[in-house]
Amino acid sequence: MGGSRAVGAPPAATATVCVIGAGLSGLATAHALSARGIGFVCLEKAPDVGGIWRQPGAGERGPGYRSLHLNTAKELTGYTAFPMPSELPLYPRHSDIAAYLRSFAEWAGLLPRIELRTEVLSVRQDPDGGPDGGSVGDAASWTVTSRDARGEVTERRFDRVIVASGHNSEPALPNPLPPGSDSFAGTILHSTDYHDGSDFAGQRVIVVGMGASGVDIAADLSRHAAQTMLSVRRGLHVMPKQLFGTSVDLIAGAPWLGEMPFAEQQRFVEQALFVARGRMSDYGLPEPDHPVLASAVTISDEILSRIRHGGVVPKPAIESLDGGKVSFTDGTSAEADAIVYCTGFRMDFPFLPAGGPGGSQQQAVTLYKRVVDAERPGLYFVGLIRPMGSITRLVEAQSQWVARIIDGDVTLPPASAMREEIGTYLSGIEARYGRTEGASIQVDVGAYLRDLRESQDA
């Protein structure tokens, strides 16, 4: 796999950069820094690298449930310099991805620079700017407080901090939960605590939510549970993993699609989806209240088939619970033994100072080029984006751009110019998506890659 072995970064004693997180984005960041000889340490609270792809150990929360597979083609999900093994299927399972990410970290010589079982407690911008009381290029001195596996707390100073811990961090449940939830006779859990459908063998289970985890878990449960119901409040566009025999992430990044006006892109995708699967109402699901590409889509080859085969029964939103009885907004009811809320996550960076660029799904993420905190010199984010398709090429481009900034090859514009770019971007996002949760991290693959390339060439 891959080419020649990557060159390692300088010893930890010379580290000037702190990378938070050792999942796909954190490893891409560490590799970009290492390639330029920039000293760094990477702090990861889990026992191993891999992020969401690592299967949780005993007593750990997910979200690596056992049926988790890639929704994007392996060719675009693997790192450019270290392709995924040819023997893997087009859409590998989570354990394959976890093993691949660890192999990448070994190949790139990153493991000696990664501190596992190390939780970041706080990231504080020092009032004196740089170590000598002034700024260091675009940076300011930062103090990072962490706690290791032995419970020892350490404070270290860095010139830069790169947050690459992702946005699937804090499980989000409906607030409030439906009336009667406190007295529900069965089990209520979030998708983070779901591991395998066999745990619910013979039970009647309701899955709430139609995002990626919701449709995955409903399909998985339908092979084990006595009955699987999928409760959907709002209609979403379900897209198969392939259209016209081509992975949708390859289509999303194709130059010919990016050259189309946005309205023409929408028409093309809508027509392709209608041919591929008809209307959502044909499956007993609510029709989306928005055009395709005007909100996140759900990618799944299985859920519509499982509905058609009777393995999953669509239901509307839950209205109330009473003992083991669950009532829905259409007046129907069902007995249930468990409810799995696949209602997403809140973007949460509890270690950062208050008033940051995006503390929740309800707040807009305010970052220059979706990476740079214009108000806090030296603070960057990698992977805080949501494309339609693979994220790997984008986080590689982000991390390489950040490495060039740190190395002095790229000069950031004044804060006022960065604020202007942020405002323009968010205005365009609102015009396209409205004020929907998490919309501010949506990016178009081709357009965003071009934007980052132009920023690197500037």
Stockholm file with secondary structure:
# STOCKHOLM 1.0

chainA/1-458         MGGSRAVGAPPAATATVCVIGAGLSGLATAHALSARGIGFVCLEKAPDVGGIWRQPGAGERGPGYRSLHLNTAKELTGYTAFPMPSELPLYPRHSDIAAYLRSFAEWAGLLPRIELRTEVLSVRQDPDGGPDGGSVGDAASWTVTSRDARGEVTERRFDRVIVASGHNSEPALPNPLPPGSDSFAGTILHSTDYHDGSDFAGQRVIVVGMGASGVDIAADLSRHAAQTMLSVRRGLHVMPKQLFGTSVDLIAGAPWLGEMPFAEQQRFVEQALFVARGRMSDYGLPEPDHPVLASAVTISDEILSRIRHGGVVPKPAIESLDGGKVSFTDGTSAEADAIVYCTGFRMDFPFLPAGGPGGSQQQAVTLYKRVVDAERPGLYFVGLIRPMGSITRLVEAQSQWVARIIDGDVTLPPASAMREEIGTYLSGIEARYGRTEGASIQVDVGAYLRDLRESQDA
#=GR chainA/1-458 SS CCSSCCCCCCCGGGCCEEEECCSHHHHHHHHHHHHTTCCEEEECSSSSSCGGGSCCCTTCCCSCCTTCBCSSCHHHHSBTTBCCCTTSCSSCBHHHHHHHHHHHHHHTTCGGGEETTCEEEEEEECTTSSTTSSCBTTBCCEEEEEECTTCCEEEEEESEEEECSCSCCEECCCSSCCTTGGGCSSEEEEGGGCCCGGGGTTCEEEEECCSHHHHHHHHHHTTTSSEEEEECSSBCCEECSEETTEEHHHHHTCHHHHTSCHHHHHHHHHHHHHHHHCCGGGGTCCCBSSCTTSSCCEECSSHHHHHHTTSSEEECCEEEEETTEEEETTSCEEECSEEEECCCEECCCTTSCSSCSCSSTTSCCCCBTTTBCTTSTTEEESSCCEESSCSHHHHHHHHHHHHHHHHTSSCCCCHHHHHHHHHHHHHHHHHHHCSCTTGGGEECHHHHHHHHHHHHHC
#=GC SS_cons         CCSSCCCCCCCGGGCCEEEECCSHHHHHHHHHHHHTTCCEEEECSSSSSCGGGSCCCTTCCCSCCTTCBCSSCHHHHSBTTBCCCTTSCSSCBHHHHHHHHHHHHHHTTCGGGEETTCEEEEEEECTTSSTTSSCBTTBCCEEEEEECTTCCEEEEEESEEEECSCSCCEECCCSSCCTTGGGCSSEEEEGGGCCCGGGGTTCEEEEECCSHHHHHHHHHHTTTSSEEEEECSSBCCEECSEETTEEHHHHHTCHHHHTSCHHHHHHHHHHHHHHHHCCGGGGTCCCBSSCTTSSCCEECSSHHHHHHTTSSEEECCEEEEETTEEEETTSCEEECSEEEECCCEECCCTTSCSSCSCSSTTSCCCCBTTTBCTTSTTEEESSCCEESSCSHHHHHHHHHHHHHHHHTSSCCCCHHHHHHHHHHHHHHHHHHHCSCTTGGGEECHHHHHHHHHHHHHC
//
